[in-house]
Amino acid sequence: MILEWRNSEFPPEQKLLGVVFDAGVILRSDIVFLLGWNEGLLRKYVHRVRNLHPEPLLRGGWTLNRSSYAYVLTEPGVRYVHQMLGIDGKPVTMDALWSHALGLNAILMRYLRKHGFDGVRWFNTREATDELWFLRKLATGATDTDLRATAIRPDAALRTSGGFWWIEFDNATETSRQLWRKYQMYITNLSDLDESFRHVVWVTKNEARQRSMEMIWSQMPENRLSMRFCIEGQETFEE
């Protein structure tokens, strides 16, 4: 619900925590953009968040090249948002996943800055996984056990007035065998869904990796999925 915080009824401090929770890790400039604030308001509410709880809820740090400043929730911060939203589950922090989370969120930010917010819905990993489970349940009537046994966790999903796409952000760390397995899992998960839900966009680092991923996909058995492979910053979501 990262795009819903701006107009929600939550107080600003909780909007801030909610945006960081949904993003996992998020640049300071992207918080300002998503919530319609300015830098002064962000500093004000970051300061207030530090007084919400005896333990720190929010932690900031520079990205690897020190070009941008980002925020992530601490474990008490994740627990606070879980309680705020009525979420059951173990609190999971994103300390080890900064690069992946920032790369994934950048896809959303590029889309919003180009096309605007109207009609757009973004599903983070948790939300996309739940959405896929729900769609498969409706399409197949499979038991929860069967669904869990074959489930894949998309990195994200994007819905616009023009369509729906599952999104994978590739850091070029997975082997050819792992990619083959992931492609096969997508075929298993999406083949029974309506055609509108059988589109996957892969965003990767460079042209060589893009070509490699396309080559592996071309060797997969014939199927009804649409797989698109894009270089980071050049992704498209048109049908």
C-alpha positions as CSV (number, residue, x, y, z in Angstrom):
1,M,0.0,0.0,0.0
2,I,3.0,2.3,-0.4
3,L,1.1,4.6,-2.7
4,E,-1.9,4.9,-0.3
5,W,0.0,6.5,2.6
6,R,-0.1,10.0,1.2
7,N,-3.8,10.3,1.4
8,S,-4.4,8.0,4.4
9,E,-5.8,9.0,7.7
10,F,-2.7,8.1,9.7
11,P,-0.7,10.8,11.4
12,P,2.4,12.0,9.5
13,E,4.8,10.1,11.8
14,Q,3.0,6.8,11.0
15,K,2.8,7.6,7.3
16,L,6.6,7.9,7.4
17,L,7.0,4.6,9.1
18,G,4.5,3.0,6.8
19,V,6.3,4.2,3.6
20,V,9.6,2.9,4.9
21,F,8.1,-0.4,5.9
22,D,6.5,-1.0,2.5
23,A,9.6,0.1,0.6
24,G,12.0,-1.9,2.8
25,V,14.7,0.6,2.2
26,I,13.9,4.0,0.7
27,L,15.8,7.1,-0.3
28,R,15.0,10.3,1.5
29,S,14.2,12.0,-1.8
30,D,11.7,9.3,-2.6
31,I,9.9,9.6,0.7
32,V,9.5,13.3,0.0
33,F,8.1,12.5,-3.5
34,L,5.7,9.8,-2.4
35,L,4.2,11.8,0.6
36,G,4.2,15.2,-1.1
37,W,6.4,16.7,1.5
38,N,9.5,18.8,1.4
39,E,12.8,18.3,3.1
40,G,11.9,20.4,6.1
41,L,8.7,18.4,6.8
42,L,10.7,15.1,6.5
43,R,13.3,16.3,9.0
44,K,10.5,17.4,11.3
45,Y,8.7,14.0,11.2
46,V,11.9,12.0,11.4
47,H,12.6,13.9,14.6
48,R,9.1,13.1,16.0
49,V,9.4,9.4,15.1
50,R,12.5,9.3,17.4
51,N,10.2,10.3,20.3
52,L,7.5,7.8,19.6
53,H,9.1,4.8,21.3
54,P,11.7,4.0,23.9
55,E,13.7,2.1,21.2
56,P,14.8,3.6,17.9
57,L,12.2,2.8,15.2
58,L,14.0,4.3,12.2
59,R,17.7,4.2,11.0
60,G,19.3,6.2,8.3
61,G,22.5,5.7,6.3
62,W,24.3,6.6,3.1
63,T,24.1,4.4,0.0
64,L,27.4,2.8,-1.1
65,N,28.5,5.7,-3.3
66,R,27.4,8.2,-0.6
67,S,25.3,10.0,-3.3
68,S,22.0,9.4,-1.5
69,Y,20.7,9.0,2.0
70,A,18.2,6.2,2.8
71,Y,16.0,5.0,5.7
72,V,15.2,1.5,7.0
73,L,13.2,0.4,9.9
74,T,14.9,-1.3,12.9
75,E,13.4,-4.4,14.4
76,P,11.4,-2.4,16.9
77,G,10.2,-0.3,14.0
78,V,9.0,-3.3,12.1
79,R,7.2,-4.5,15.2
80,Y,5.6,-1.1,15.6
81,V,4.2,-1.1,12.1
82,H,3.0,-4.7,12.4
83,Q,1.0,-3.6,15.5
84,M,-0.1,-0.5,13.7
85,L,-1.5,-2.5,10.7
86,G,-2.5,-5.6,12.6
87,I,0.1,-7.8,10.8
88,D,1.0,-11.1,12.3
89,G,4.4,-12.5,11.7
90,K,8.0,-12.3,12.7
91,P,9.6,-8.8,12.2
92,V,12.1,-8.9,9.4
93,T,14.5,-6.1,8.8
94,M,16.1,-5.2,5.5
95,D,19.7,-4.4,6.7
96,A,21.2,-7.0,4.4
97,L,19.1,-6.2,1.3
98,W,19.8,-2.5,0.7
99,S,21.0,-2.8,-2.9
100,H,18.1,-5.1,-4.0
101,A,15.4,-3.0,-2.2
102,L,16.7,0.3,-3.6
103,G,17.0,-1.1,-7.1
104,L,13.4,-2.4,-6.9
105,N,12.0,0.8,-5.6
106,A,13.8,2.8,-8.3
107,I,11.7,0.9,-10.9
108,L,8.5,2.3,-9.2
109,M,9.9,5.8,-8.9
110,R,10.9,6.0,-12.5
111,Y,7.4,4.9,-13.5
112,L,5.7,7.4,-11.3
113,R,7.9,10.3,-12.3
114,K,7.2,9.6,-16.0
115,H,3.5,8.6,-15.8
116,G,2.1,10.0,-12.5
117,F,0.2,8.3,-9.7
118,D,-3.3,8.0,-11.3
119,G,-4.5,4.4,-11.7
120,V,-1.2,3.0,-10.4
121,R,-0.9,0.3,-7.7
122,W,2.4,-1.2,-6.5
123,F,2.7,-4.5,-4.7
124,N,5.8,-5.0,-2.6
125,T,7.2,-8.6,-2.3
126,R,4.8,-9.5,0.6
127,E,1.8,-8.0,-1.2
128,A,2.7,-9.5,-4.6
129,T,3.1,-13.0,-3.1
130,D,-0.3,-12.7,-1.4
131,E,-1.9,-11.4,-4.6
132,L,-0.4,-14.3,-6.6
133,W,-1.6,-16.8,-4.0
134,F,-5.1,-15.3,-4.2
135,L,-5.2,-15.4,-8.0
136,R,-4.0,-19.0,-8.1
137,K,-6.6,-20.0,-5.5
138,L,-9.4,-18.4,-7.6
139,A,-8.1,-19.9,-10.9
140,T,-7.4,-23.5,-9.7
141,G,-9.2,-24.1,-6.4
142,A,-6.0,-25.9,-5.2
143,T,-5.4,-26.6,-1.6
144,D,-3.3,-24.3,0.5
145,T,-0.7,-27.1,0.8
146,D,-0.4,-27.5,-2.9
147,L,-0.2,-23.8,-3.5
148,R,2.6,-23.5,-0.9
149,A,4.5,-26.4,-2.4
150,T,4.8,-24.7,-5.8
151,A,4.7,-21.0,-4.8
152,I,7.1,-18.3,-6.1
153,R,7.7,-15.0,-4.4
154,P,7.7,-12.2,-7.0
155,D,9.9,-9.2,-6.1
156,A,7.0,-6.9,-6.8
157,A,4.0,-6.3,-9.1
158,L,2.7,-3.2,-10.9
159,R,-0.8,-2.5,-11.9
160,T,-1.7,0.4,-14.2
161,S,-4.7,1.3,-16.3
162,G,-2.8,-0.5,-19.1
163,G,-2.1,-3.8,-17.5
164,F,-0.5,-5.9,-14.8
165,W,3.1,-7.0,-14.5
166,W,5.0,-9.2,-12.1
167,I,8.5,-7.7,-11.6
168,E,11.9,-9.3,-10.9
169,F,14.9,-7.2,-10.2
170,D,18.0,-9.1,-11.1
171,N,21.4,-8.3,-9.5
172,A,23.2,-10.8,-11.8
173,T,23.9,-13.1,-8.8
174,E,21.8,-16.1,-9.9
175,T,23.3,-18.8,-12.0
176,S,21.8,-20.1,-15.3
177,R,20.5,-23.1,-13.4
178,Q,18.8,-20.9,-10.8
179,L,17.3,-18.7,-13.6
180,W,16.0,-21.8,-15.4
181,R,14.4,-23.0,-12.2
182,K,12.8,-19.6,-11.5
183,Y,11.4,-19.4,-15.1
184,Q,9.9,-22.8,-14.6
185,M,8.3,-21.7,-11.3
186,Y,6.8,-18.8,-13.1
187,I,5.3,-21.0,-15.7
188,T,3.8,-23.2,-13.0
189,N,2.4,-20.3,-11.1
190,L,1.0,-18.2,-13.9
191,S,-0.1,-20.7,-16.6
192,D,-3.6,-21.2,-15.1
193,L,-4.2,-17.4,-14.6
194,D,-6.1,-15.1,-17.0
195,E,-3.8,-13.9,-19.8
196,S,-3.7,-10.4,-18.3
197,F,-1.8,-11.9,-15.3
198,R,0.8,-13.7,-17.4
199,H,3.3,-10.9,-17.9
200,V,6.7,-10.7,-16.2
201,V,9.2,-7.9,-16.5
202,W,12.8,-8.7,-15.5
203,V,15.0,-5.7,-14.9
204,T,18.8,-6.3,-14.9
205,K,22.1,-4.5,-14.7
206,N,23.6,-4.6,-18.2
207,E,23.1,-5.7,-21.8
208,A,25.3,-8.8,-21.5
209,R,23.1,-10.1,-18.6
210,Q,20.0,-9.2,-20.5
211,R,21.1,-11.3,-23.5
212,S,22.0,-14.2,-21.2
213,M,18.6,-14.2,-19.5
214,E,16.8,-13.9,-22.9
215,M,18.9,-16.9,-24.2
216,I,18.0,-19.1,-21.3
217,W,14.3,-18.1,-21.6
218,S,14.4,-19.0,-25.3
219,Q,15.3,-22.6,-24.4
220,M,12.3,-23.1,-22.1
221,P,9.4,-25.3,-23.2
222,E,6.7,-23.6,-25.2
223,N,4.3,-21.8,-22.8
224,R,1.8,-18.9,-22.6
225,L,3.8,-16.5,-20.6
226,S,5.1,-13.1,-21.7
227,M,8.7,-12.5,-20.3
228,R,10.3,-9.2,-21.0
229,F,14.0,-8.5,-20.1
230,C,15.1,-4.9,-19.7
231,I,18.2,-3.0,-18.6
232,E,17.8,-1.0,-15.4
233,G,16.4,2.4,-16.3
234,Q,15.0,1.3,-19.6
235,E,12.2,-0.9,-18.4
236,T,8.8,-0.6,-20.2
237,F,5.4,-1.7,-19.2
238,E,3.3,-1.4,-22.3
239,E,1.5,-4.4,-23.7
